[in-house]
Amino acid sequence: MSRLESLQSRLQMYLDCEIAILEGAQSYQIGAKQLNRANLSHIRIMIEYLEKEIAQEESKIAGKGRNRTVGVIPRDF
């Protein structure tokens, strides 16, 4: 599984968790972590974080990452 696929999978789990809480579920479990209604803000923060990570990963794949070098011209002064 690639990093992008892993991030997308995690994002989907958090989105499902958010929906379950908004529909009235008192708690939701991801792996060993129990999330309660009080953690809705944490879930939303993680959703935003994962969306940013996915966007960065997609930019890297498309060759538009932050550290892309277009060209270098050596100069001897």
C-alpha distances in whole Angstrom, upper triangle without the diagonal:
4,7,8,6,6,10,11,10,12,15,15,16,19,20,21,22,24,26,26,28,30,31,33,31,32,29,25,23,19,18,21,23,25,26,29,31,32,28,28,29,26,23,25,24,21,20,22,20,16,18,19,16,14,17,17,14,15,18,17,15,18,20,22,21,24,24,25,28,30,33,35,39,40,44,46,49
4,5,5,6,9,10,11,12,14,15,17,19,20,21,23,25,26,27,29,30,32,34,32,33,30,26,24,20,20,23,24,26,27,30,31,32,28,28,28,25,23,24,23,19,19,20,18,15,16,17,13,12,14,14,10,12,15,13,11,15,17,18,17,20,21,21,24,26,29,31,35,37,40,43,45
4,5,5,6,9,10,11,12,14,15,17,18,20,21,23,24,26,27,29,30,32,30,31,28,25,23,19,19,22,22,25,24,28,29,29,26,25,25,22,20,21,20,16,16,17,14,11,13,13,10,9,12,11,8,10,13,11,11,14,16,17,15,18,18,19,23,25,28,30,34,36,39,42,44
4,5,5,6,9,10,10,12,14,15,16,18,20,21,23,24,26,27,29,31,29,30,28,24,23,19,20,23,23,25,24,27,28,29,25,24,24,22,19,19,19,16,15,15,13,10,11,12,9,6,9,10,6,7,11,10,9,12,14,15,14,17,18,19,23,24,28,30,34,36,39,42,44
4,5,5,6,9,10,11,12,14,15,16,18,20,21,23,25,26,27,29,27,29,26,23,21,17,18,21,21,24,23,26,28,29,25,24,24,22,19,20,20,16,15,17,15,12,12,14,11,9,12,13,10,11,14,14,12,15,18,19,18,21,22,23,26,28,31,34,37,39,43,46,48
4,5,5,6,9,10,11,13,14,15,17,19,20,21,23,25,26,28,26,27,24,20,18,15,15,18,18,21,20,24,25,26,22,22,22,19,17,18,18,14,14,16,14,10,12,14,11,10,13,14,11,13,16,15,15,18,20,20,19,21,23,24,27,29,33,35,39,40,44,46,49
4,5,5,6,9,10,11,12,14,15,16,18,20,21,23,24,26,24,26,23,19,18,15,16,18,18,20,19,22,23,24,20,19,19,17,15,15,14,11,10,12,10,6,8,10,7,6,10,11,9,11,14,14,14,17,19,19,17,19,21,22,26,28,31,34,37,39,42,45,47
4,5,5,6,9,10,10,12,14,15,16,18,20,21,22,25,23,25,22,19,18,15,16,20,19,21,20,22,23,24,21,19,20,18,15,15,15,12,10,12,12,8,8,11,9,7,10,12,11,11,15,15,15,17,19,19,19,21,23,24,28,29,33,35,39,41,44,47,49
4,5,5,6,9,10,11,12,14,16,17,19,20,21,23,21,23,20,17,15,12,13,17,17,18,18,21,22,23,20,19,20,18,15,16,16,13,11,14,14,10,11,14,12,11,14,16,14,15,18,19,18,20,23,23,22,24,26,27,31,33,36,38,42,44,47,50,52
4,5,5,6,9,10,11,12,14,15,17,19,20,22,20,21,18,14,13,10,11,14,14,15,15,18,19,20,17,16,17,14,11,13,13,9,9,12,11,8,10,13,11,10,14,15,14,16,19,19,19,21,24,23,22,24,26,27,31,33,36,39,42,44,47,50,52
4,5,5,6,9,10,11,12,14,15,17,18,20,19,20,18,15,14,12,14,17,16,17,15,18,18,19,16,14,15,13,10,10,11,8,6,9,9,6,7,11,10,9,12,14,14,14,17,19,19,20,23,22,21,23,25,27,30,32,36,38,42,44,47,50,51
4,5,5,6,8,10,11,12,14,15,16,19,17,19,17,14,14,11,14,17,16,17,15,18,18,20,17,15,16,15,12,12,14,11,9,12,13,10,10,14,14,12,15,17,16,17,20,21,21,22,25,25,24,26,28,29,33,35,38,41,45,47,50,53,55
4,5,5,6,9,10,11,12,14,15,17,15,16,14,10,10,8,10,14,13,13,12,15,16,18,15,13,15,13,10,12,14,11,9,13,14,11,13,16,15,14,17,20,19,19,23,24,23,25,28,27,26,28,30,32,36,37,41,43,47,49,52,55,57
4,5,5,6,9,10,11,12,14,16,14,15,13,10,10,9,12,14,12,12,10,13,13,15,12,10,12,10,6,8,10,7,6,10,11,9,11,14,14,14,17,19,18,19,22,23,24,26,28,27,26,27,30,31,35,37,40,43,46,48,51,54,55
4,5,5,6,9,10,11,12,15,14,16,14,12,13,12,15,18,16,15,13,14,14,16,13,11,13,12,8,9,11,10,7,11,12,11,11,15,15,14,17,19,19,19,22,24,24,25,28,27,26,28,30,32,36,37,41,43,47,49,52,55,56
4,5,5,6,9,10,11,13,11,14,12,9,11,10,14,16,15,14,12,14,14,16,14,12,14,14,10,11,14,13,11,14,16,14,15,18,18,17,20,22,22,22,25,27,27,28,31,30,29,31,34,35,39,40,44,47,50,52,55,58,60
4,5,5,6,9,10,11,9,11,9,6,8,8,12,14,12,11,9,10,10,13,11,9,12,11,8,10,13,11,10,14,15,14,15,19,19,19,21,23,23,24,27,28,28,30,33,32,31,32,34,36,40,42,45,48,51,53,56,59,60
4,5,5,6,9,10,10,11,10,9,11,12,15,17,14,13,10,10,9,12,10,7,10,10,7,8,11,11,9,12,14,14,15,18,19,19,21,23,23,24,27,28,29,30,32,31,30,31,34,36,39,41,45,47,51,53,55,58,60
4,5,5,6,9,9,12,11,10,13,14,17,19,17,15,13,13,11,14,13,10,13,14,11,11,15,14,12,15,18,16,17,20,21,20,22,25,25,25,28,30,30,31,34,33,32,33,36,38,42,43,47,49,53,55,58,61,62
4,6,5,7,5,9,8,7,11,12,16,17,15,13,11,11,10,13,13,11,14,14,12,13,16,16,14,18,20,19,19,23,23,23,25,28,28,28,31,33,32,34,37,36,35,36,39,40,44,46,50,52,55,58,60,63,65
4,5,5,5,6,7,7,11,13,17,17,15,12,9,8,6,10,10,8,11,12,10,11,15,15,14,17,19,19,20,23,24,24,26,28,29,29,32,33,34,35,38,36,35,36,39,41,45,46,50,52,56,58,60,63,64
4,5,7,9,11,11,15,16,20,21,18,16,13,11,9,12,12,9,12,14,12,12,15,16,15,17,20,20,20,23,24,24,26,28,29,29,32,34,34,35,38,36,35,36,39,41,45,46,50,52,56,58,60,63,65
4,6,9,11,12,15,17,21,22,20,17,14,13,11,14,15,12,15,17,15,15,19,19,18,20,23,22,22,26,27,26,28,31,31,31,34,36,36,37,40,39,38,39,42,44,47,49,53,55,59,61,63,66,68
4,6,9,11,14,17,20,21,19,16,13,11,9,13,14,12,15,17,15,16,20,20,19,22,24,24,25,28,29,29,31,33,34,34,37,38,39,40,42,41,40,41,44,46,50,51,55,57,61,63,65,68,69
4,6,7,11,14,17,18,15,12,10,9,8,12,12,11,15,16,14,16,19,19,18,22,23,23,24,27,28,28,30,32,32,33,36,37,37,39,42,41,39,40,43,45,49,51,54,56,60,62,64,67,69
4,7,11,14,17,16,14,11,9,6,6,9,11,11,14,15,14,16,19,19,19,22,24,24,25,28,29,29,31,33,33,35,37,39,39,41,43,42,40,41,44,46,50,52,55,57,61,62,65,68,69
4,7,10,13,13,10,7,5,4,6,9,9,10,14,13,12,15,17,17,17,21,22,21,23,26,26,26,29,31,31,32,35,36,36,38,41,40,38,39,41,43,47,49,53,55,58,60,62,65,66
4,7,10,10,9,6,5,6,9,11,10,10,14,13,11,14,16,15,15,19,20,19,21,24,23,24,27,28,28,29,32,33,33,35,38,37,35,36,39,41,44,47,50,52,56,57,60,63,64
4,6,7,6,5,6,9,12,13,12,13,16,14,12,15,17,15,16,19,19,18,21,23,23,23,26,28,27,28,31,32,32,34,37,36,34,35,38,40,43,46,49,51,54,56,59,61,63
4,6,5,7,8,11,14,15,13,13,16,13,11,15,16,13,14,17,17,15,18,21,20,20,23,24,23,25,28,28,28,31,33,33,31,32,34,36,40,42,45,47,51,53,55,58,60
4,6,8,10,14,17,18,15,17,19,16,14,18,18,15,17,20,19,17,21,23,21,21,25,26,24,26,29,29,29,32,34,34,32,33,35,37,40,43,46,48,51,53,56,58,60
4,7,10,13,17,17,15,17,19,16,15,19,19,17,19,22,21,20,23,25,23,24,27,28,27,29,32,32,32,35,37,36,34,35,37,39,42,45,48,50,53,54,57,60,61
4,6,10,13,14,11,14,15,12,12,16,16,14,16,19,18,18,21,23,22,23,26,27,26,28,31,31,31,34,36,35,33,34,35,38,41,44,47,49,52,54,56,59,60
4,7,10,11,9,12,14,12,12,15,16,15,17,20,20,19,22,24,24,25,28,29,28,30,33,33,34,36,38,37,35,36,38,40,44,47,50,51,55,56,59,61,63
4,7,8,6,8,11,9,9,12,13,13,14,17,17,17,20,22,22,23,26,27,27,29,31,32,33,35,37,36,34,34,37,39,43,45,49,50,54,55,58,60,62
4,5,5,7,10,10,10,13,15,15,16,19,19,20,22,24,25,26,28,30,30,32,34,35,36,38,40,38,36,37,39,42,45,48,51,53,56,58,60,63,64
4,5,6,9,10,10,12,14,15,16,18,19,20,22,24,25,26,28,30,30,32,34,35,36,38,40,38,37,37,40,42,46,48,51,53,57,58,60,63,64
4,6,7,8,10,12,13,14,16,18,19,20,22,24,25,26,28,29,30,32,34,35,36,38,40,38,36,36,39,41,45,47,50,52,55,57,59,62,63
4,5,5,6,9,10,11,12,15,15,17,19,20,21,22,25,26,27,29,30,32,33,35,36,35,33,33,35,38,41,44,47,49,52,54,56,58,59
4,5,5,6,9,10,11,13,14,15,17,19,20,21,23,25,26,27,29,30,32,33,35,33,31,32,34,37,40,43,46,48,51,53,55,58,59
4,5,5,6,9,10,11,12,14,15,17,18,20,21,23,24,26,27,29,30,32,33,31,29,29,32,35,38,40,44,45,49,50,52,55,56
4,5,5,6,9,10,10,12,14,15,16,18,20,21,22,24,26,27,29,30,32,30,28,28,30,33,36,39,42,44,47,49,51,53,54
4,5,5,6,9,10,10,12,14,15,16,18,20,21,22,24,26,27,28,30,29,27,27,30,32,36,38,41,43,47,49,51,54,55
4,5,5,6,9,10,11,13,14,15,17,19,20,21,23,25,26,27,29,27,25,26,29,31,34,36,40,42,45,47,49,52,53
4,5,5,6,9,10,11,12,14,16,17,18,20,21,23,25,26,27,25,23,23,26,28,32,34,38,39,43,44,46,49,50
4,5,5,6,8,10,10,12,14,15,16,18,20,21,22,24,26,24,22,22,25,27,31,33,37,38,42,44,46,49,50
4,5,5,6,9,10,10,12,14,15,16,18,20,21,22,24,23,21,22,25,27,31,32,36,38,42,44,46,49,50
4,6,5,6,9,10,11,13,14,15,17,19,20,21,23,21,19,19,23,25,28,30,34,36,39,41,43,46,48
4,5,5,6,9,10,11,12,14,15,17,19,20,21,19,17,17,20,23,26,28,32,34,37,39,41,44,45
4,5,5,6,9,10,10,12,14,15,16,18,20,19,17,18,20,22,26,28,32,34,37,39,42,45,46
4,5,5,6,9,10,11,12,14,15,16,18,17,16,17,20,21,25,27,30,33,36,38,41,44,46
4,5,5,6,9,10,11,12,14,15,17,14,13,13,17,18,22,24,27,30,33,35,38,41,42
4,5,5,6,9,10,11,12,14,15,14,12,13,15,17,21,23,27,29,32,34,37,40,41
4,5,5,6,9,10,11,12,14,13,12,14,17,18,22,23,27,29,33,35,38,41,43
4,5,5,6,9,10,10,12,11,10,12,15,16,19,21,24,27,31,33,36,39,41
4,5,5,6,9,10,11,9,7,9,11,13,16,18,22,24,28,30,33,36,38
4,5,5,6,9,10,10,8,11,13,13,17,19,22,25,29,31,34,37,39
4,5,5,6,9,8,9,12,14,14,17,19,22,25,29,31,34,37,40
4,5,5,6,5,5,8,11,10,14,15,19,22,25,28,31,34,36
4,5,5,6,4,8,9,9,12,14,18,20,24,26,29,32,35
4,5,7,8,12,13,11,15,16,19,22,26,28,31,35,37
4,6,8,11,13,11,14,14,18,21,24,27,30,34,36
4,6,9,10,7,10,11,14,17,21,23,27,30,32
4,7,8,7,10,10,14,17,21,23,26,30,32
4,6,6,9,11,15,17,21,23,26,29,31
4,6,9,11,14,16,20,22,24,27,29
4,6,10,12,13,17,19,21,25,26
4,6,9,12,15,17,20,24,26
4,6,8,11,14,17,20,22
4,7,10,13,16,20,22
4,7,10,13,17,19
4,6,9,13,15
4,6,10,13
4,7,10
4,6
4
